Amino acid sequence: MGNVPTKEDRSGSTSTRSKRAGSIGSTLTQRLRSNSKSTLNNNNSNTSDLMINDSSAYKKTTKDRELFKTLHAKGLIVKFDENVDGGYLAPYGTYTLNLDYKVSVVKELILERKLAPFFTPLQDYRNSWTDEELLKVVDALSMHAPFQDNEDDEDLNYDIDSVVESSLSKRDLKKHLSKKFNKELKVKKMRWQMEENARFKTELHSKQQFSKDLKLFLYRNTLECPICFLYYPKWLNYTRCCNQAICTECFVQIKRLDPHFPHDEEGDESNNTDDVKKDPNLLTSEPAACPYCATPHFGVTYQSPTEFRTGMGGILPSTFTNNANQPMASYNESTSPMRRRNHNSISEHEATVDFTSISSSPLNFQENYFKPEDKRTRNSSISSAVNGHKRRGSIPVNHHQVISTDQIRPDWESKLQNARAKLAKRAAAANVIHASNLIIQDNEDELERKMIEEAMRLSLLDQETETQKRKGSAAAANTNAGTLSQTAG
């Protein structure tokens, strides 16, 4: 057994075996990668459709993404000259997260009076306030909520100066530059908004400033949003399902959950299965539910004020006066396209109200919603619903007056397809690595077995040679002994 490799010899030979096995594994990896493309195309048609139909998403450079983020941040800046019926086109700032809705869509809906504008809220309201007291409170409001130090904000708390970019790897440098850009963008956004706030306070004589009559008309009868508990002018959105009031600030916060696998029942073994091992096509994106009654496919309706129309698409806010002869900025509601489209648009089968005939007080409308139905008026309930006195049920989500959460975030389908594509790629990569490791391990075991067999063969050969040498030596000794005895005799 003298030719059996020692521990050091085996370690040296292992590197040689690893190189040979690695070459085999790399060849297999290339084959599996080429095969994985066809597998993805065959087993995940949605992923292939995404590659074809949304290929531009994969070609966006870092500058393109940064430009998109910058434009989105600018779209969230509140400007006092961009006002509609006493509200604005950008959020007040009650929430700082989940502002990833499509800004252009929301602004267009507000301009078309299909969605309530972003009103500046009151923290408190008392009916006992006089006009002077109410004006004092309203005049003290700012267009945007004050910026506060948020200790939980990772972007703002990121220390840029402590990082030495030259010492970072390519991957770490990419992460650093992304965090650096996010922090700088947030700082810019705060500066942009503070500049608009200052302009709002200095340009007091601008025609876009609200008149005293408009301020009193808006905030004399406020309505509390049941979600954020802030007080707004009474012209709010109402849920399509249970007719509950909700401000636009809260509405844009509600969205679908991130793509996930369907929730399994308790005790199901599939709960313990890794996501990589699951079918990517099983990923789903559940529609948002109503925060009040949990009805899926959340949506809202909005009835714009019938008494006035100011700002963009209306009269100048500074010219508003609270009198019966208030002009509507040449806006003829009876002949407008929106009015003609909405007239008698809700069928009796839907048993819903024609929102163009709702009274100017949403509170009265809300109070009548859950009142018990009298037997004597049951037969006339449908006609009363159409006439606007009562609403009997929910409005379908596909109704033209309903604004759903999917409308303000139309990219939810592409996000779902992206998640499926990423999971499919991860699964394919995991299969490649697993198969490669199996081949390498099998190849190493085969090499080890052959080397042991070769060592045993060499050892046996040595033993046989040694035996033959011994036999030859013994025969030679016997021959020499016989020769000596004969000579002596």
N, C-alpha and C positions, 0 to 999 in steps of 0.2 A: 504493500500500500504506500510505498515511498513516493509514487508519482501523483498521489491525490493532492490537489491544490490546497494550500493553506488558506487561512482567513484573509491574509493580505492579498494572496493571489486571486482569491474569489472576488474581492472588492475591486481589484483592477480589471478583472474580466467582466464584471458587472457593467462597467461603463461602456465596454465594447458591445455587450448585449443590448444595453439601453439604446445605443446609437442605431443598431440594426433594428431593434423593435420600434424606435422612434421613426425611422424611415418608413417602416411598414405602416405605422399608425398615421403618419402624415399623409401617405398615399390614400389610406382609407378615409381620412378626414375630408380630403378633397373630393373623393367620390361621393361621400355622404352629403357634403354640402351641395354638390350639384344635384343630387337626388332630392334634397330637402326642398329645393325650389319647385320642382314638379309636384312634390307632396303638398306644399302650401297652395299651389294653384288648384290641385285636385280636391283637397279636403277643406279648403277655406276660400270659397268663392268670394265672400265678402272682403277678405283681405286683398285678393287680387283686384277686385273692383276699386278698392281704396287706392291701390298703387296707381291705377290707370286714371281714375276720375279725380283724385286729389293729389296728383303727383307734385303739384306746386308746393304742397306743404313740406315736402322733403327737400326742396331746392332753396328754401329760405335761408339766407345767410344771417349771421349774427347782427349785422347792421339793419337788415330788414325787420328782424324781431325787435330790436331796440327802437326803431322808428315807429313800429306799431304800438309799442308800450308808451312811447312819448305822446303820440296822437291820442291814445286812449286816456292818458292822464290829463291832457289838455281838455278833452271832452267832459271831464268831471269837474271843471272849474265853474263856479257859479258866477254869472255876470248879470249885473242889475239891468242891463239893457236887453237881455234875453229873457223876457217875462211873458207869461201867458195867464190871463185871468187872475192876477194876483200871486201867481207862483212862478217858478223858474224851471229851466230845462235841465238843471243839474242838481244832484242831491245836496241836502243841507249838511250832511256829515254826521248824522246820528250813528251810523255804522261806518267803520273804517275797513271792513273786510267784505268779501263776496261782492265786490263791485265790478265783476267781470261780465256784466251784461253788455249787449251790443248798444253802444251809446247812440249811434245813428238811428236805430230802430225806435228806441224809447223817445228820443227827441221828436221824431216824425209823428209818433202816436200822440204826444202831447200837443204838438202843433195842430194836428187834425182833431183835437178835442175828443180823442178816443181813450185817453188815459189822463188821470188827474195830474196836474203839474206838481213839482216839488215845492210845497208850501213851506214857509219859515214857521216852525212850530213855537207855541208858547209852553213854557214849563208849567205854568199854572194859569187858571182862569177863574174869575169870580163874577157872578152875575150882578153883584152890587157895585161894581166899578162904574164910575161916571165916565163920560166921554173923555174928559181931560186925563183921568187916571189910565184909561185904556190906551189913549194915544201916547202917553208917557212910556208905557210898557212896550208898545209896538215900536216906537222910535228908538228904543234902546236895543232892539234886536239887530243882529248882524246877519249878513246873507249866509254865512257858513259858520258851523260850530267852531269854537276856539280849539286850536291845536294843543293837545296835552302830551306831556312826556309819557310815552308808552314803554314801560320796561320790558314788555313781552315782545316788542317788535324786533325781530332778529335783523331786519335790514338796517334800521336806524341805529341799532346798537353795534353793528359790525365795525370793528376798528381797522380802518384802511391803512393808517400810517404804520401799524405794527407789522405789516406784511412786506417782506422783501421779495418782489416779483421775480428777480433774477435767480433766486434760489428755489423757485417752485418748479415742479414737473409740469409737463404740458397739460395734464388733466387737472391738477390743482390750480394752475394758472387760469384755466377756463372758468373754474368755479369762482375763483377770486374776482375775476373781471365781471362776472355776472352779478355777484353780490355788491360789488363796487358800483355798478351801473344802477342797480335797484335802489341803493341808498341815495345816490346823487339825484335820481329821478324823484324820489319822495321829497327830498329837500327842495328841489325845484318846484314841485307841485305846491308845497306849503308856501313858498315865496310868491308863486303866481296868484294863489288865492288871497294872500295878504295884500297884494297889490290891488286886486279887484275890490277887496273890502275897503281899502283906503280910498279908492276912486268912488265907491258908493257913498262914503261919508263926506267927501269933498265936493262932489258934483251935486249939491243939493237942489240946484235950480234946473237940473236936466229935465227934459220932457218925459223921460222914462221913470222918473221918481213918482211914487204913488201919492195921490192926493189924500188929504185928511178924510174926505168922504169915503174914498176907496178903502182906506185902512179900517175905518169904523164899520163899513159895510162887510168887510171880510171877517173881522175878528169880534164883532158884537155877539154873534151866535156861533160859538165854536163847537167842534165835535171832537171827542177824545178817541184816539185810535186805541183799540183794545189790546194791541200788541206792544207798542212802544210807550203807551200811556202819556203821549204828548197831545196837546190841543191844536187843532188845525181848523181852518175855515171849513164849513160844513159840506163843501163839494168834494167828497172823497170817492174812492172806488168802493164797489160792493162785490162781494164774492158771488160767483155765478150759481153756487150750490145752496148756501144757507143765508145769503143776503146780509152778510155782516160787513161792517165798514172796515176798510184797511187803507192806510196811506200809501202813496207810491214808494216812499222810502222803505217801508217794510215789504211791499210787494216785490221789489227788485231783489230782495234778499233771498227769496224762496226760489229754489231751483232743484233740478234732479240730483240724486245722489251720484257719486262717481261710479263708473262701470264696475259691477261686481257679479259674483255668481249667485244664482237663486238661493234663498235661505232654505236649508234642508231641515227636516224634522229632527228632533232630538233623538240621539241614539243611532243616527244614520252613520254608517262607516265612512261615507263619502265626505263627512265633515273633516276627517283627519287627512284627507288626500291633499297633497300639495297642489297649488294652483297651476303649476307648470304641467302637471300630469293630467289636467282636465282639458276638455274640449274648449278651445277658444270661442267657438260659436255659442257656447252656453252663457257667455258674459251678457249681462242685461243692464239696462238703465231704466229704473222704475220712474214713472212720471211723478212729479211733485204732487203732494196731497194738500188739501185745504187745512190750514192750521187750526180751524175751528171745529169742523165736522169730519176731517180726515177723508173727504171724498177725493178720489184720484183725479188727475188731469185738472189741476188747479188753474182757475182763471177768474178774471174780474170784469165787471162792466162799469161804465162811467157815463154819467149824464152831466154835460157841461152846463154852466149857469145860463138860464134863459133871460135873466134880468139885465145882464151886461156882458160885454166882451171887450177886454182890454189887452194891451200889449201886442204881441205879434198876431196879426189877423184880426185886430180890433182897434179901438180908439186908443189914443195915448193915455197912459195911466194918470198923468198929471191933470188931464182934462175931465176926469170922471167926477160927476156930481150926483148926489143921491136925490133924484127927482124922477117923476113919472115920465118926463119927456127926454130921458137920457137916450142919445142916439146910439146905434149899434154899428157905427163906422161903415155905413152903407152895406151892412150885412143883412140880407133878407133871408130869414130862417125858413120861411114857408116855401121859398123857391130854390133853396140851396140843394146841391146834389145829395148831401148827407141826409137832409130832411126828406127828400123824395125817396131815398133808398130805405129809410127807416120807417116810413109811413106804412102801417099795417103789415110790417115785415114779420112779426111773430105770430105764428098760426095758433088757432084754438087748440090744436092737438098738443102743442108745446105747453099750453096753459101758462104762459108767462106774460109779463107786462110789456107794453110798448113804452120804452124808456123815454121817448120823445114827449110823452104826455104825463110824466111823473111831476108831481108838484115840486115846488122849489125847496121844500123842506125834506131832506132825506130822513130826518128823525121820525116824522110822522109815518113815512113809508115803512121804516124799519119797525116801528111799534105795531103796525097792523099786520105784520107778517105772520106771527104765530098766534094770533087771536083765533079762538075756536069758531068754526063755521056754523052759522045758524041754519037749521033745516029749511026754513022758509026761503032762504036766499041761496040754497045749494044749487038750484037749477040755473040761477043767474050768475054763478061764480065765474064761469068762463068769460062771459061778456064783461063782467066787472074787471077781470084780469086784463083783458085787452084794453079796456078804457083807462087802466092805470091805477085803480083803487086798491088792488090787492094782487099779489103774485102767489101762485099756487105751487110751484115747483121750481126745480133748478133749470137753468138754461143750458142747452147742449154746448159742449166745449167748442164745437165747430161752427157755432153761430157767429155771424159777422160782427155782432156787438161785443163778443167776448174776446178779451186779450188774455192769452194763456202765458204761462211761464216759458213755454217752448218758443213762443214768438219773439221774446226778447233775448233768448239764447238759442238761436237757430243752429248753432254748431254742435249740439249735443249728439247728433248722429255721427258726425265725423269724429268726435271724441271717442264714441263707442267703437267705431271701426278701427281707430288708432290703437285703442287698448287691446282689441282682438288681434291686430297685426303684431303688436309687441309681444303678446303672450305666445302667439304662434312661433315667432322667432326664438323666443326663449326656450320653448319646448323643443324646437328643432335643434338648437345649439346644445341643449342638455342631452338629447338623443345621440348627437355626434360625439360628445365627450364620453358618454357612457359606453358607446360601442367601441370607440378608440381605446378606452382603458381596458375593455375586455380583451381586445385583440392583443394589446401590448402585454397584458398579464399572461394570456395563453402562450404567447410567443416566448416570454421569459421562462415560463415553466418548461416549455419544450427544450429550450436551450440548456437549461439546468439539467434536465434529465439526460440529454445527449452527452453533456460533459461528464456527468457521473458515470454513464455507461462507458465512455471512452477511458476515463480514469481507471475504472475497474478492469477493462480489457488490457490496458497497459500494465496494470499491476499484476494481472494473471500472466501476462506475457513475460514480465520480469521474473515472476516466480518460476515459470516453466524454464526460462533460460538459466536461472540459478540452479534449478534441479538438474538440468542437463549438464551444467558445468560440474556440479558435484559428482554426478555419475561418471563423467569423463575423467575427473581427477581420481576417483576410486579405481576405475579400470586401469588407469595408467600406473597407479601405485601397485596394484596386484600384478601387473605385467613386470614391473621392475623387481618386485620381490621374487617372482619365479625365475627371472634371469639370474639373480644373485645366487639363489639356491643351486641352480644348475652349475654355475661356475665354481662354487665351493665344492660340490661333489666331484 
